[in-house]
Amino acid sequence: MYLGRFFRKIKHILELNTFIKQFKYLLRNLLNNNFEFYLFGSFANNLNYNDIDIIIIYNDYNELQKTKDIISQEFKTHLIHFTCFTKSEEHELSFIEKVNAIKIT
């Protein structure tokens, strides 16, 4: 019983690690670096997930839409859910802290 859960946890850690590596590659090669990205939600925190929740902190709304399109295209086998804030909005809400988000750098 415990062994099965252990292997599911290992599998999830590997999936999370693979996603983060692929995302970092995307950041280095395709995306504008004027953004901050964070993972949160079920994918970042437990074994059972339906989607991948990403917080994007942005300055330019037009660039934001292009960035979301690139991410969606690169990870089209995943259901990606974006939550987007300007720096001032996030500062006011402290959403990153509240959801215990993981920064992708």
PLY file of the C-alpha trace (Angstrom):
ply
format ascii 1.0
element vertex 105
property float x
property float y
property float z
element edge 104
property int vertex1
property int vertex2
end_header
0.00 0.00 0.00
2.65 2.52 1.05
5.01 1.35 -1.68
2.48 2.24 -4.41
2.06 5.74 -2.99
5.83 6.11 -2.77
6.25 5.25 -6.47
3.40 7.60 -7.47
5.14 10.37 -5.51
8.45 9.63 -7.26
6.69 9.67 -10.65
5.09 13.03 -9.82
8.43 14.52 -8.73
9.96 13.40 -12.04
7.06 14.92 -14.01
7.39 18.19 -12.10
11.16 18.24 -12.61
10.79 17.52 -16.34
8.21 20.29 -16.75
10.41 22.81 -14.94
13.45 21.88 -17.07
11.42 22.26 -20.27
10.00 25.56 -19.06
13.47 26.89 -18.20
14.64 25.92 -21.70
11.69 27.86 -23.12
12.60 30.86 -20.97
16.19 30.86 -22.20
15.36 30.40 -25.87
11.94 31.73 -26.76
10.45 33.98 -24.14
11.02 37.61 -23.32
12.69 37.86 -19.92
10.48 40.74 -18.75
8.24 38.30 -16.88
8.28 36.30 -13.69
6.80 32.79 -13.69
5.56 30.67 -10.80
3.98 27.24 -10.48
1.19 26.68 -8.00
-1.85 24.53 -7.43
-2.26 20.79 -7.61
0.55 20.11 -10.09
3.07 21.86 -7.85
1.78 20.40 -4.60
0.33 16.91 -4.92
-0.09 13.76 -6.96
-3.57 14.35 -8.35
-3.77 17.17 -10.87
-5.81 18.03 -13.94
-3.98 21.12 -15.09
-0.81 23.13 -14.59
-1.31 26.49 -12.91
1.18 29.20 -13.82
1.35 32.72 -12.43
2.79 35.31 -14.79
3.93 38.68 -13.48
4.03 41.11 -16.40
4.57 44.75 -17.38
3.30 44.82 -20.97
-0.14 43.35 -21.72
0.59 42.88 -25.45
3.73 40.89 -24.68
1.77 38.90 -22.11
-0.62 37.53 -24.72
2.24 36.50 -27.02
3.98 34.79 -24.10
0.84 32.88 -23.11
0.45 31.73 -26.73
4.06 30.49 -26.87
3.70 28.58 -23.58
0.39 27.05 -24.64
1.86 25.96 -27.97
5.01 24.47 -26.41
3.05 22.54 -23.79
0.00 21.68 -25.87
-0.23 18.20 -24.33
-0.93 19.84 -20.95
-3.88 21.91 -19.84
-2.25 25.18 -18.79
-4.13 27.68 -16.64
-2.66 31.17 -16.42
-3.15 33.64 -13.58
-1.66 36.99 -14.55
-0.83 40.04 -12.47
1.12 43.22 -12.86
3.82 43.64 -10.21
1.68 46.17 -8.36
-1.38 43.88 -8.44
0.61 40.98 -7.06
2.18 43.20 -4.42
-1.27 44.36 -3.31
-2.74 40.83 -3.24
0.32 38.80 -2.12
-1.11 35.95 -4.18
2.25 34.21 -4.68
2.77 33.94 -0.94
-0.84 32.91 -0.25
-0.71 29.98 -2.67
2.87 29.00 -1.80
3.93 29.27 -5.44
7.28 27.98 -6.74
9.32 30.46 -8.79
10.56 29.15 -12.14
13.88 30.83 -12.92
0 1
1 2
2 3
3 4
4 5
5 6
6 7
7 8
8 9
9 10
10 11
11 12
12 13
13 14
14 15
15 16
16 17
17 18
18 19
19 20
20 21
21 22
22 23
23 24
24 25
25 26
26 27
27 28
28 29
29 30
30 31
31 32
32 33
33 34
34 35
35 36
36 37
37 38
38 39
39 40
40 41
41 42
42 43
43 44
44 45
45 46
46 47
47 48
48 49
49 50
50 51
51 52
52 53
53 54
54 55
55 56
56 57
57 58
58 59
59 60
60 61
61 62
62 63
63 64
64 65
65 66
66 67
67 68
68 69
69 70
70 71
71 72
72 73
73 74
74 75
75 76
76 77
77 78
78 79
79 80
80 81
81 82
82 83
83 84
84 85
85 86
86 87
87 88
88 89
89 90
90 91
91 92
92 93
93 94
94 95
95 96
96 97
97 98
98 99
99 100
100 101
101 102
102 103
103 104
